[in-house]
Amino acid sequence: MRSFTCPACGNLLFFENSSCLACGTAVGYSRPDRALVALDGRRRCANAAIAGCNWIAGDAGPLCDCCALTRTRPADGDAEEAFARAEAAKRRLVHQLDDLGLPTDGVVFDLLSSEAEHVVTGHASGVITIDLAEGVDSHREAVRARLAEPYRTLLGHFRHEVGHWYWEVLVERAGRHDGFRAVFGDERADYQEALREHYAGDPDPDWNRSYVSTYAAAHPWEDWAETFAHLLHVRDTVQTAGAYGVLVAGRAIAPHPDAPVDAEPAEDGAGFDELVDTWVPLSRAVNQLNRSMGKDDLYPFVLAPDVLAKLRFVDSLVAGAGRAEPGTVR
């Protein structure tokens, strides 16, 4: 995430701010500008109250461009807190997709509450379904523990599920099947059978040599989606570190001593090697900071050589898409 400043006084603002705490200026996020701008008569998104949306409404209606991507949502009064959390995660997702130059036309979101019906978080050719129960900490933590997952977040769900859509955009439509299969395997393997086998048995004890998570080992499509999500995790966290001037340096950080975390991307984004060289010392440092606070590792994953090769492949396709029409929001 980039850093933001008040357009009136220059005070530091966070992505979620709707006003400056220093001077009181009302601000809103402008998607075309990718910045927080003074409201100055602009219309706030109609979801400002119910979802805490601080984006400026689009020209086509009362909602901002991000909220307009939600095709289905709970009725007023149902799961409002979880809905607000989901929309907040979606705003971060959309901002990052814009930053990477990835198109968002063709993708919509169904944000549904499993309190009233059976809901399965998933995807179907651009339709992303999120169970709003994942916005309830107790539910999400219980599922994380039951599935023995080291990491489970609402934003992670959005990044994973939208990753399936970008497989269709960057691989399927572009005819890059051979390159994909050389790295991830053959996606023509029976998907449902692969999932049944995954949930029925124990993971291979050496799974982390080739996969970023046990779920990634289930099928090449899930491997892609998990890898895509992890690329977004890494790029966003490294960008945030750079934006806030975080520095990781010192002899104890070998093999990257005195390696600055300077991750504000260049016009076309930081190269993959630069990204990894920055991420390794940064992730080690933040994991140790979490442990100092009695928390689990912030990033409890190992990026083995095979996993890095997959991340590099995904990053190359994302970078190529981002260079297609530089400077545009699609």
Sequence and secondary structure as in RCSB ss.txt:
>XXXX:A:sequence
MRSFTCPACGNLLFFENSSCLACGTAVGYSRPDRALVALDGRRRCANAAIAGCNWIAGDAGPLCDCCALTRTRPA
DGDAEEAFARAEAAKRRLVHQLDDLGLPTDGVVFDLLSSEAEHVVTGHASGVITIDLAEGVDSHREAVRARLAEP
YRTLLGHFRHEVGHWYWEVLVERAGRHDGFRAVFGDERADYQEALREHYAGDPDPDWNRSYVSTYAAAHPWEDWA
ETFAHLLHVRDTVQTAGAYGVLVAGRAIAPHPDAPVDAEPAEDGAGFDELVDTWVPLSRAVNQLNRSMGKDDLYP
FVLAPDVLAKLRFVDSLVAGAGRAEPGTVR
>XXXX:A:secstr
   EE TTT  EE TT SB TTT  BEEEETTTTEEEE TT  B TTHHHH   BB  TTSSS TTGGGEEE   
TTSSHHHHHHHHHHHHHHHHHHHHHT   TT EEEEE TTTS    EEETTEEEEEGGGGSHHHHHHHHHHTT S
   HHHHHHHHHHHHHHIIIIITTT HHHHHHHH  TTS HHHHHHHHHHS   TTGGGT SSTGGGG HHHHHH
HHHHHHHHHHHHHHHHHHTT    SGGGTTSTT        TT   HHHHHHHHHHHHHHHHHHHHHTT   SS 
    HHHHHHHHHHHHHHHHHHTTSTT   
